[in-house]
Amino acid sequence: MLARQFLCRKLLWHSSCSCVSVRYTQSVSQHALDTINFEMRLPTPITRQRQRQPFAKNLFLGVFDHELMYYPESQTKERHTQFFEWLQPIEKYLSQNLENPQSVEKDDILSHLKDLGVFRAHVDEQYLGLNLNQTELAKLVEVLSCFPWLGSYIVKNHIMPVHIISTMASEEQKAKYLPKIATGEIVPTICYTESDSGINFNNIKSMTILSDCDTFYTLNGEKLFVANGHDSNLFLVFSRSGHSQAISSGQSTLSVFLVDSDMNGITYKDIKNLVGLHNSSTCTVAFKDTIIPKDHVLGEITSGMSILIDSLAPGNRNLAPQTIGILKTFIRLLTRHVLERKHLDENMHEYESVQEVIGKISTALYSMESILYFTTGIMDMYENQDCTLEKAMVEMYCVNECITRIYEGLQIIGARSYLTEKPYIQILEDALSYTLFDSYNIDSNMYISLLGLQHMGKNLHQHIMKLRNPLEFPQHVLNWVFGKEYQLKLHIAEHLHLSLRNGGELLEKCITRLNTVGILMLQRHGSEISNRQMELHRISELATKTFALLTVLSRTSRAYCIGLRNADLDRQLANIFAILVDNRIKTLTDEITSGEWVNGDKLYKNIAELIYSNKDYFAEHPLSRSY
């Protein structure tokens, strides 16, 4: 359980629809019933197939499920049509507001989206919701993220809290809160972070003490960085809980409480605006002797830790569709700028260097869309499919690509990008929030690597054990040494369009390298692998790029086979993308196999130690003399 142990130790992550007769309308206001069309429902979703073996994890073993090479279609034709009919007025409204974003008021947009039924998205149908599947939810977030603060809002103040309530709450709690969340009357938010402790359970100071009469709890403590806390009226509060004697003796457990804003002793302070994501503020919420009824415990009294880990793990923060939405907005602005500008008396759009940047951004968007909707598709098509690794790789890949491509595009815009009245730098700051404020790249990389290597260790432990003990198993080691330069025969090209044969062969080489370096890492370091963070970073990138290539080929093959518009350009893009990914993976593989003395890792460690000891830069100035 290397990956889960790592999550527990760090705790740094900000972590179908069927027609039913019961619908909870009695607690909803008359205004909501008059303005929102609750009769609008989507057709029944596709029937999920039986669970398959974990797909991305098995790539570490060199095992390939060819059934998943066919790009998933997670909607019936009727549901697909009606979903996009529902989405169309939302897109139209946001597009109109994008023409003059400075004049947009947050409250006006949220009010209009409420009337359009956006807050029904993640709520189950029997509680007045639409119960969108993962693919539909990702598309909605992508559309809303044309305003980055709005994408963040729908995730932090709707999707994440609703998911926790839907999976952990009692039927009475769901009936009380979910219908009003669907109408927008209740705005939920989650309270994790505390001063000097982050989300580390061992240092959480908030305490919820059970009364002597065993009927209510008393909550005391402060929560920092609460997303839109001053606009919210329902708090999901993580707190230590138990009798006073248990808490004082260190026997408390982590619990989650549903706290209404009209309960006593709740105050707001330190409302802070972020550098990025304007209109998405945070604040400190203080609870002083707040009385919470006993039936406001969410799930079991001891379930707080599992909720925290599962909801905040990399991949569960819905960052990927937000990055796609913001990058699409940026490329529209950039294209308009390029077509209107001249450079050295020549049309800017005719410069090859400009075309290169536009092409790279478009290729990145294509791969980001491919990897996201491939993953959501298999989550929707298969029952309880293990996609923990896929989701983490999707998030990491999309966030990094988004930031990189926006920065490249700013080089074309030049000095104009630095003007305060222009939106370009603001877009970069919005994108940076996904990796600086909402996630932590170092730990996300380790999480991806450890998940894959943990799966490999479970399935190849006998093989790894023999490789680590060559004196006891000399024959096994000799057979492995003389036979390890091999190419997996996965026959991937047979499941792609003929024009993508070369891409399929390159994908097989990438999977072979992933399998080889994974075994090498476990052979070298065994259970100490979690301490080799530089090499884990490389494995994370290697696995993520391999998976991205796989999804691009799958999507392109489908597009070419069904005759989508511009499918020939898709094919060219996929083949070039395969070559670029293969070259990068060759480099990563060489760095891993060469070891820390050759690839520079040892040097970096020594430099860091010297700087730590000096508490300053180590090298003498080039103008210094020793004579």
N, C-alpha and C positions, 0 to 999 in steps of 0.2 A: 504493500500500500504506500509506495514511495510518494506518489503524486498527492494522495489525500493527506499523508502525514505532512507533506510540505505545505499544503493549504492550511491545515490546522495550525501549524507553527507560525506561519506568516500572517494569515488572515488579513490580507491587504486588498482583497478584491471588492470593488464596489459592484458588487455582484452582480363523431365528432359531433358537429352540430346536428341535432335531430329535433324534429318538431315535437314539442311536449305540450301537454294541456295546462300545466300549472304555470302561471305567470304572475309575478308579484307586482301588481300595480297599485295596491291599496296604500302603500307608504309613499308613493310618488306624488309630487305636487301637480295641481291641475294645469299650471302653466306648461310643465314639461309634457304632459299628456296632449296638450293642444298644439305644441310646436314641433314635437318630434314624431316622426312616422314609425311607430312601433310595430305596425303591421308588416313593414318591410322585413322579410327574412330571406336568407340565402337557401338555395336548394340543399338537399342532403349531401354531405361530402362523400367522397369515394370511400369504399370499404377498405379498411387497412388490411394489408397482408400480414402473414405471420412474421415474427421477428427473424432477422438474418444475423449472421455473424458480424461483429464490428468491422466496418469496412476499412477505415483509415488505420486503425490499430493493426489490422492484419497485413497492411503494406509493409510494416516493419518485419514481418515474418516472411515476406515474399509470397504471400497468399493473395490471390486476386479473385474477387467475386464478379464474374463477367456480367451477371444480371444487372448490376448497378452501373455498368458502363453506358447503359442507355439512359439518356438524360430524363429525369423523372417529370411526369406530368401529374400534379397532385390535385387537380380539379377536374370534375366532369365538365363537359362542354357547356351545359346549362348553368352550372355554378360559376364557371369562368366568365360567361357572358354577363350574368347578373352582378357579379362582384365588380366588374369594371364599369358597369352602368352606375352602380352605387358610388364608385370612386370618382367618376367623371366630374360631377359638380364640385367635389373637393379640390381636384386638380385645377379646375377652371377658376375657382375663387382665389386660390393661392397664386396662380399665374397672374391674375389681375393685380393683386397686391404687390407682386414682385416688380411691377413696372415703376412703382414709387415706394420702395421699402422704408424710406425715412418717415413717411406719413402714417405708417402702420402702427396701430395701437394694440398692445397685447390683449387687453380685455375685449376689444372688438372682435379680434380673430377667434379667441377662445369661445366667445358667445356664439359666433356664427357656426363654428365647427360643432358646438354642442347641438345646435338646431339641425345640423346635417347628420347627427347621429354618430359622430366620430368616437365618442366615449362609450359607445356600445361595443366597440371592436373586440375587446378581450374578455367580455363578460359572457357567461353562459346564457343560452337562449331562454331558459326558464326564468331568468332574472332580468329579462328585457334586453339582453345583449344579442350580438351577432355571432359570437364564438368563432371568430376567424381562425383559420389554421395558421401554421407557422409561415407558410409562403405568403398568404394574404396579409398577415400582420407585418411581415418584412416589407412588402410593397407599400403598405400604408405609411410606415415609418419613413421609407425612402421618399415618398411624395411630400410628407409633412416637413422633411428635413431641408427643403429648399429654403426655409427659415431655420437655421441650425438650432436656435433656442426652442423652437416648436417641436423638433424631433426629440430633443433632450427632454422636454416637458412630457410628451406622450409616453416616453419610456419610464421616467422616474416618478411621474405622478399618475400613471395609469397602468402600464403593462406590468411593471415589477411588483407594485403592491397588490394589484388584482390577482396576479399569478400566485402570490403567497396566500392571499385570502381564499382563492378558489381551491387550492390544494390542501390547506391546513385548517380552515375554519369549519365550525359546526354548521349544520343546516340552518339553525336559528340565526347565527351570525351572518351567513350568506344572505338570507332573506332580509335581514335588517339593512345591510350595507350595499350589496351589489346592485340592486335596482336603482338606488340613488347615485351610485357611481356611474351607472350607464346613462343617466340623465344629466350628469354633470353637477348635480346638487352637492355631492360629496367629492372633495378633492383629497385623495389620500397621499401620504408621503411616508418615507421610511427613515427612522432615526437610528443610525448605527454609531456614528463617530463621537468620541469624547476627547476632551483636552488631554494631551500628552499620552494618549493610549491608542489613537486610531481606532481600529476595530479589533484590537487584541483583547480577547475575553479575560485573560489573566489580570488585566489592568482596568477593567470596566468598574467605574465607581458608582454608577446608577444602581440604586437598590429599590426593590419592590418587596415590602415586608407584609406578610400575611397577618391579618388581624387575629387577636385572641379568640374572637367569636367565629373565625373561619368563614367569613362571608365577603370580605373585601380586602384589597391590597392598598398600601400607601406607597406611592412612588416619589422618590426624591433623586434629583440628578440633573445634569445638563447634557444636551446633545448638540454637537457642532455640525456645520456644513449640511444642514437639513435643506434639501432641494425645495425651493419655493415654500418654505415653512410658514411664512406669514400669510400666504394665500390658501393654505391647506386647512381642512377642518377634521381630518382624521389622521392620527399618527400611529404607525406601527413601530412600537418602541421595544428595542432590545435592552434587557435589564437583568441583573442578577436578582434572583427571587428565592423566597423561602421564609420560614419563621425567623425571627430576630436571632434566636440562639444558633440556628443553622448558619446564618450569614456571618455572624461573629466568629464562628468556629471554622469558617472556610468551607462549609458544606453546601453552599448555594449552587443553583443551577442557572443556566442561561435560558430565559424565557422571552416570549414575544407577547406584547399586550396591545389591544386595540384601545386607543385613548382618544376620546372625542374632544374637540377643541373647547367645548363648553363645560368641560369638567373643571373643578376648582384648581387653583394654584398653577396655571400655565401662563407663562409670559414669554415674549419674543424680544430678542435684542441682537445687536451686532449684525444687522442686515447688510450683506456685502454683495456688491456687483462683481462679476467675474471679468477677467481680461477678455476672454472670449464668451460666446453664448450670452450676448446681451439680452435682457429681458428674462434671464434665468438666474435669479439671485439665490443666495443661500443665507441662512441665519442660524442663530443659536436659540434653541427652545429649552427653557428651564421649567422643570417640574418641582414644585415645592408642596409636599404633603398632599399630593394629588390622590384623591380617593378613586380607586378603580374597582368596579364590581367583579366578583370572582368569575363570572361568566364571560369576562372580556379577555381571558387568556386565549391566545391563538394556538390551536392544536394542544398537544400535551405540554404540561408544565416544564418538561425536560427537553422539548424539541427545538429550543432556540438555536443550539449549535448546528444541528443538521440543516435548519432553514438558512442560517447565515452562510454556511459553506456552499450549499447547493445553489442558492440564489445569487451569490456574488462571485462564483468561480468564473475564470475567463471563458468567454463565449456566451454567458448568460446576461450580458449587459446591453445587448441589442445595439452595439456600436456600428456593426457592418452596414446595415441599411442607412444609418445616418451619414456615414462617410460617402456612400454612393450618391445620396441626395445632394450633399454639399459639393461634391466634385462635379456633378452634372450642372449645378448652378454656376460653378466657376468656369466650366468649359464654354457655356453659353455666353457669359460675359467676356471671356477671353476671345472667342471667335468674333464677337461683335467688334471688339477693340481692334483686332488684327485686320478685319475687312475695312475698317474706317480709317486706318492710319497709313502713313507713308514713312519710309526710312531711307534717308539719303536720296530723296526724290524718286524712290521706287516703291511700288506697292508692297507693303509689309508681307502680305500673304504669299508673295512669290518667292520669298527667301527660303532656301532649303532648311536653314537652321530653325526657322519658325515652323515650317511644316513638320520637322522632326519632333519638336515639342508637342504640337497638336496630335501627331500620330502616337507618341508615347502616352499622352494622357488618355487618348481613346482606347489604346490597347490595355492600359491599366483598368479603365472602366469596364471593358469587356471581360477581363479576367475576374474582376471583383464581382460583377453580376453573376458570372458563371459559378464561382465557388460558393457564393451565398445561396443562390436559388437551387443549386444542386443539393446542398446540405439541408435546407428547409424542405426540399422535395422528398428526400428519403425519410426525414422525420415524420412527414405527413403520410407517407405511403406504407410505412411498416410499423407494426405495433411495438411500442416501447423500444425502439431502435437505439442502440448505444451510439450516440453521436457526440460524446463529450470531447473527444479529440478533434473531430471535424469542426465543432463550434468554436473551439479555442483557436484553431488555425485560421478559420474564416475571419474572426475578429482581428487577430494579429496582422494578417495579410492586408486586409482592407484598410486598417488604420495607417499602417506604414506607407502603403501605396498612395493613399490620399494625401498625406502630408508631403511626400516626396514630389508628387506631380504638381501640387499647387505651388510649391516653391520653385519648380522649374518654370511654370507658367508665369510667375512674377518676374522672371528675368526678361521675358519678352516685353512686359508692360513698362518696366523700368521705373523712372522717377515718378510717373503718375500713380504708381501703386502705393506711394508713400503719402499721398494727399489724404487728409482726414475726410474730405467729402466723398472720396471714392471707397468702394466696399472691399477692395482687394486684400489689404492687410487684415481687415476684420475677418475675412474668410479664412486666412491662414491661422489667425488666433483661435477661431472657432474649431478648426481642425486639430490644432495642437491640444485643445482641451481633452480630446479623446484619449490621448496618451499621457498627458501630464496630470489631468484632474480626475478622469474617469477610470484610468487603468494605470498599470505599472509594467512597462515593457520587460524589464529584467525578470520579474517573477513570472510573467506570462510565457516568456521563452522557456524558462525552466519547467513550467507546468506542462507545456506541449511535449518537451523532450522526455520528461519523466513518465508521462502517461504512455508514450510509445515504448520506451525501454522497459517499463514495468510489465507491459503486456508481453513483450519479447522474453523477459526473464521468466515469467510464469510458464510460458510454453516451451522454452528452450533451456530450462535450468540444467538438465543433465548434460547437454552439449556444452554449455558455458562452464559448468563445473569441471568437465574433463579438460577443456582448453586451459583453465586456470591451474591445473595440476598435471603438467606435461610429464613429470617423472613417474606418475602413477598410471598414466594412460598414453604411453608414447605412440602406440599404433594409431590411436584415434587422432592425435595431434598431427602425425605425419600425413595421414590421409587428408586431413583438413588443410594443411599447409600446401600440399601439392595439388589440391583440387579447388582451392578457394577462389581462384581467378576464373569465374564462370559467369555465364549470362543466363538469367532466368528465362525459361521458355513459357511465357504466360499467354502468348497468342492474342495479345490485345488488338492487334491490327485487324484480326478477323471480325471484330465486333465494331469496327468503325467504317465509315465510307472509304472506298478505295483510294480516294485522293489524299487521305490522311494516313496512309501506310507509314510514311517516314516518321511522322509524329508519334504513331503508336510504337514504333521500334525504339525511338528515343525515350519514350515513357518507360519502356521495359528496362532500359539501361539505368534510368534514374531510380527505379524501384530496386534494382539489383544493388546499386551503390548504397541506398538507404539500409537495406538488409545487411550488407557487408560492414558498414561502419557501425551499425548498431551492435552487432556481435563483437566487433573489435573493442568498442567502448566498455561493454560489460566484461569482456575478457581482461582488459587493462585494470579496471577500477572496481568491479564488483559492486558491493553495496555502498561503496564510497562515491558512487557516481554523482550523487546529488551535490557534492562539493566541487565538481569540475564544471563551473558555470561557463567558462569560455567555450569549452567543447560542447556543452549542452546548447549554447546559443547557436552554434553551427548546425547541430543536428536539428534543432527547431526550424531553422531556415530551410535546411535541406528537405525535411518532411513537408513543410508548408508549400514550398515551390513545386514539389512533386505532385502534391494534391491539387494545387492550382492548375498545373498542366493537364492533369487528368480531367478536371471539370471543363476546361476550355475545349479539349478534344471531344468530349462527350457532347457538349452544347453545339459545337460546330458541325459534328456529324449529323445531329438531329436537324439542324437548320438546313443543311445541304440536302438531306434526304427528303424533307417535306417541302422544300422549295421556298424557303423564306426569302424576303427581299434582301439583296446584297449578300447572299450566301457565299458567292464566290470570293468576295472580299473577306468574309469570315474565315474561309478555308486558307487563304494566304496568311491571314493574321495568325491562325492557329499553328501553321507550319513554322513561321518565323518565331513565334513565341516558344515553340518546342526547342528550337535551336538555342535561343537565348537562355532558357531554363537549363538545358543540358550543359551549356558552357559554365554557368554559375555553379551547378552541382558538381561538375568536375573539379572546379577550384576548391569548393568546400570539402570534398572528399580528400583531395590531396593535402589540405591543411590538417585535417583530422588524422590521417594515416601517418603524416610526417612527424607528429609529436610536438610537444611544447618547446623543445629546444630549437626546432627548425621553423615552426610557424610563428614564432614571436611571443607566444603566451608567457614563457618563462621570463623573457626580457621585461614584459609589461608588469609582471608581478614584482620584479626586482626594482624597477623604476618607482612603482607605487610605494613599496616599503621605504625607499630612500626619501621620497617626498613626505611620507607620514612622519618619519623621524625628524626631518628638517622643518616640517610644517610649512614648506614653501617649495617653489620650483627648484630643481636640483642642479641644472647645468650652469656653468659659468658663461658670462656674456661673451659673444664672439670678439669683442674689442678688449677683453681682459688680457693681461700679460702675466707671465710667471718670472719675468726678469726685470 
